[in-house]
Amino acid sequence: MKTIDTLHELLKHELKDLYSAEAQIIEALPAMIEKAADKRLKSALKQHLDITTKQKARLDRVQEMLSDEKNTQQEEKKGFFANLFKGKEGEEHCKAMEGLIEEGKTLLGEDMTPEVMDAGIIAACQKIEHYEISSYGTARAYALQLKLQKVAGLLNETLNEEYDADDSLTKLAVGDVNLRAETAAGKKATGKKPAVAAAGKRAKATAKPAARPPRKAMIKKTAPKKAAPVKSKGSPKKAITKKK
């Protein structure tokens, strides 16, 4: 195995990992879409499948850009990123994504009510989203450090899409999917139809988004402090001369 001794090589390794991850997600999402009962969840997963396909194509664009990049500080002066991705999944296999996908497959095979399954699918998908957010954020940081602005821009585009996907799943979960999973058990035990709609509205009103680091660091500009005005001690009294 070749030694990774430069940030260029580390970026190359990260991108290969991401390419494999996207390929595995594209292969796994259809099963989750089929298993989802909630129509909004199905729609969100279908939309993300389309976006993931575009993200994989975006990584191909990154490869083309980096293949043309000239690097005078390394042995491979031309196309040192050439043939970065080969085949369906690329040169490398993302083992972290494989683990997350396998966990999701195990979940789909469990005996669950449709409501509980929907909550579980959201959880499985968000684990995947969080891995991608971390990985794309790291790759973007490397690209910025290497002054590869266009590459960083493409990676940031995908990163924002992952944030949006995670947000949409959170809204579904705290909106009423988790509530339906909870009340479905009560319905089964009592035979009564739970008041999901009203409770769902209350959940939406009180749900707070999860805290996360800001996407862009904002630096507040503060106006320079003005020097405090010097208090005048008053003008000296004029000497009064008596008229003779």
C-alpha positions as CSV (number, residue, x, y, z in Angstrom):
1,M,0.0,0.0,0.0
2,K,1.3,3.4,-1.0
3,T,2.2,5.7,1.9
4,I,0.0,8.8,2.2
5,D,2.5,11.5,3.0
6,T,0.8,14.7,1.6
7,L,-2.5,16.5,2.0
8,H,-3.1,16.0,-1.7
9,E,-2.9,12.2,-1.2
10,L,-5.2,12.4,1.8
11,L,-7.8,14.4,-0.1
12,K,-7.5,11.8,-2.9
13,H,-8.1,9.0,-0.3
14,E,-11.1,10.9,1.2
15,L,-12.7,11.4,-2.3
16,K,-12.4,7.7,-3.1
17,D,-14.1,6.9,0.2
18,L,-16.9,9.3,-0.6
19,Y,-17.4,7.9,-4.1
20,S,-17.8,4.4,-2.7
21,A,-20.2,5.7,0.0
22,E,-22.4,7.4,-2.6
23,A,-22.5,4.2,-4.7
24,Q,-23.5,2.1,-1.7
25,I,-26.3,4.6,-0.7
26,I,-27.7,4.5,-4.3
27,E,-27.9,0.7,-4.1
28,A,-29.5,0.7,-0.6
29,L,-32.1,3.4,-0.7
30,P,-34.7,1.7,-3.0
31,A,-35.2,-1.0,-0.3
32,M,-35.8,1.7,2.3
33,I,-38.2,3.5,0.0
34,E,-40.2,0.4,-0.5
35,K,-40.4,-0.4,3.2
36,A,-41.4,3.1,4.3
37,A,-45.2,3.5,5.0
38,D,-45.4,7.2,5.4
39,K,-46.0,8.9,2.1
40,R,-43.9,12.0,3.0
41,L,-41.0,9.8,4.1
42,K,-41.2,7.9,0.8
43,S,-41.1,11.1,-1.1
44,A,-38.2,12.5,0.9
45,L,-36.2,9.3,0.3
46,K,-37.0,9.3,-3.4
47,Q,-35.9,12.9,-3.7
48,H,-32.6,12.1,-1.8
49,L,-32.0,9.1,-4.1
50,D,-32.1,11.5,-7.1
51,I,-29.8,14.0,-5.3
52,T,-27.4,11.2,-4.3
53,T,-27.1,10.2,-8.0
54,K,-26.2,13.8,-8.8
55,Q,-23.7,13.9,-6.0
56,K,-21.9,10.9,-7.3
57,A,-21.8,12.6,-10.8
58,R,-20.4,15.7,-9.0
59,L,-17.6,13.7,-7.7
60,D,-16.8,12.6,-11.2
61,R,-16.5,16.3,-12.1
62,V,-14.2,16.8,-9.1
63,Q,-12.0,14.0,-10.5
64,E,-11.9,15.7,-13.9
65,M,-10.9,19.0,-12.4
66,L,-8.2,17.4,-10.3
67,S,-6.9,15.4,-13.2
68,D,-6.1,18.6,-14.9
69,E,-4.5,20.2,-11.8
70,K,-0.7,20.7,-12.1
71,N,1.3,20.0,-9.0
72,T,4.9,21.0,-9.3
73,Q,5.8,19.9,-5.8
74,Q,5.2,16.2,-6.5
75,E,6.6,13.5,-8.7
76,E,3.3,13.1,-10.7
77,K,3.2,16.5,-12.3
78,K,0.3,15.7,-14.7
79,G,-2.9,14.2,-13.7
80,F,-1.9,12.9,-10.3
81,F,-5.6,12.4,-9.6
82,A,-6.2,10.6,-13.0
83,N,-8.4,7.5,-12.9
84,L,-9.3,8.4,-9.3
85,F,-12.6,6.5,-9.6
86,K,-12.9,3.2,-11.6
87,G,-16.0,1.1,-11.9
88,K,-19.3,1.3,-10.1
89,E,-17.9,2.0,-6.7
90,G,-14.4,3.3,-7.4
91,E,-11.0,2.0,-6.4
92,E,-11.8,1.7,-2.7
93,H,-14.6,0.3,-0.6
94,C,-16.0,2.5,2.2
95,K,-16.2,0.1,5.1
96,A,-17.8,2.7,7.4
97,M,-20.7,3.1,4.9
98,E,-20.9,-0.7,4.5
99,G,-21.5,-1.0,8.3
100,L,-24.2,1.7,8.3
101,I,-25.9,0.1,5.3
102,E,-25.8,-3.4,6.9
103,E,-27.3,-2.0,10.1
104,G,-30.1,-0.5,7.9
105,K,-30.7,-3.8,6.2
106,T,-30.9,-5.6,9.5
107,L,-33.5,-3.0,10.7
108,L,-35.7,-3.6,7.6
109,G,-35.7,-7.3,8.4
110,E,-37.1,-6.8,11.9
111,D,-40.7,-7.5,12.8
112,M,-42.1,-4.0,13.4
113,T,-45.3,-2.1,12.9
114,P,-45.3,0.3,10.0
115,E,-45.2,3.3,12.3
116,V,-42.2,2.1,14.2
117,M,-40.5,1.0,11.0
118,D,-40.8,4.5,9.7
119,A,-39.1,5.9,12.8
120,G,-36.4,3.4,12.5
121,I,-35.8,4.2,8.8
122,I,-35.4,7.9,9.6
123,A,-32.8,7.0,12.3
124,A,-30.9,4.8,9.9
125,C,-30.9,7.4,7.2
126,Q,-29.7,10.2,9.6
127,K,-26.8,8.1,10.7
128,I,-25.8,7.9,7.0
129,E,-26.3,11.7,6.6
130,H,-24.2,12.5,9.6
131,Y,-21.3,10.4,8.2
132,E,-21.6,12.2,4.9
133,I,-21.7,15.6,6.5
134,S,-18.5,14.8,8.4
135,S,-16.7,13.4,5.4
136,Y,-17.7,16.1,2.9
137,G,-16.8,18.8,5.5
138,T,-13.3,17.2,5.9
139,A,-12.8,17.0,2.2
140,R,-13.8,20.6,1.7
141,A,-11.4,21.7,4.4
142,Y,-8.5,19.9,2.7
143,A,-9.4,21.4,-0.7
144,L,-9.5,24.9,0.9
145,Q,-6.1,24.3,2.5
146,L,-4.7,23.3,-0.9
147,K,-6.3,26.4,-2.5
148,L,-8.5,24.3,-4.8
149,Q,-11.4,26.7,-4.6
150,K,-13.5,25.2,-7.4
151,V,-13.2,21.7,-5.9
152,A,-14.1,23.1,-2.5
153,G,-17.1,24.8,-4.0
154,L,-18.4,21.6,-5.5
155,L,-17.9,19.7,-2.2
156,N,-19.6,22.5,-0.3
157,E,-22.6,22.2,-2.6
158,T,-23.0,18.6,-1.7
159,L,-22.4,19.3,2.0
160,N,-25.3,21.8,2.0
161,E,-27.5,19.2,0.4
162,E,-26.7,16.7,3.1
163,Y,-27.5,19.3,5.8
164,D,-30.9,20.0,4.1
165,A,-31.6,16.2,3.9
166,D,-30.8,15.8,7.6
167,D,-33.1,18.8,8.4
168,S,-36.0,17.4,6.4
169,L,-35.7,14.0,8.2
170,T,-35.6,15.7,11.6
171,K,-38.8,17.6,10.8
172,L,-40.5,14.4,9.8
173,A,-39.4,12.6,12.9
174,V,-40.3,15.3,15.5
175,G,-43.3,16.4,13.5
176,D,-45.3,13.2,14.0
177,V,-43.5,10.1,12.7
178,N,-42.0,9.4,16.2
179,L,-45.3,10.3,17.8
180,R,-47.2,7.8,15.5
181,A,-44.6,5.1,16.5
182,E,-45.4,5.8,20.2
183,T,-49.2,6.0,19.9
184,A,-49.5,3.0,17.6
185,A,-48.6,0.8,20.6
186,G,-51.3,2.5,22.7
187,K,-53.8,1.9,20.0
188,K,-52.9,-1.8,19.8
189,A,-53.2,-2.2,23.6
190,T,-56.5,-0.3,24.1
191,G,-58.2,-0.7,20.7
192,K,-58.8,3.1,20.6
193,K,-57.7,5.4,17.9
194,P,-55.0,7.7,19.3
195,A,-55.4,11.5,18.8
196,V,-52.3,11.7,16.6
197,A,-53.3,14.8,14.6
198,A,-53.7,17.1,17.6
199,A,-50.6,15.7,19.4
200,G,-48.7,16.1,16.2
201,K,-49.5,19.8,16.0
202,R,-48.3,20.2,19.6
203,A,-45.1,18.4,18.8
204,K,-44.4,20.6,15.8
205,A,-45.0,23.7,17.8
206,T,-42.6,22.6,20.6
207,A,-40.0,20.8,18.6
208,K,-36.6,22.5,18.5
209,P,-34.0,21.9,15.8
210,A,-30.9,20.0,16.9
211,A,-27.9,22.3,17.6
212,R,-25.1,22.0,15.1
213,P,-22.0,24.0,14.2
214,P,-22.6,27.0,11.9
215,R,-21.9,26.3,8.2
216,K,-19.9,29.5,7.9
217,A,-18.1,31.2,10.7
218,M,-19.4,34.8,11.0
219,I,-17.1,37.4,12.2
220,K,-18.8,40.4,13.7
221,K,-17.2,43.7,12.9
222,T,-17.1,46.0,15.8
223,A,-16.7,49.7,15.5
224,P,-13.6,51.1,17.2
225,K,-14.3,52.6,20.5
226,K,-14.5,56.4,20.5
227,A,-12.2,58.1,23.0
228,A,-14.1,59.6,25.9
229,P,-14.4,63.4,25.5
230,V,-12.1,65.3,27.8
231,K,-14.0,67.3,30.2
232,S,-13.1,71.0,30.1
233,K,-12.2,72.4,33.4
234,G,-13.7,75.7,32.3
235,S,-12.1,78.8,30.9
236,P,-10.0,80.8,33.4
237,K,-11.8,83.7,34.8
238,K,-10.8,87.0,33.4
239,A,-9.3,89.4,35.8
240,I,-11.7,92.3,36.6
241,T,-10.0,95.6,36.6
242,K,-11.6,98.4,38.5
243,K,-12.2,101.7,36.8
244,K,-10.7,104.6,38.5
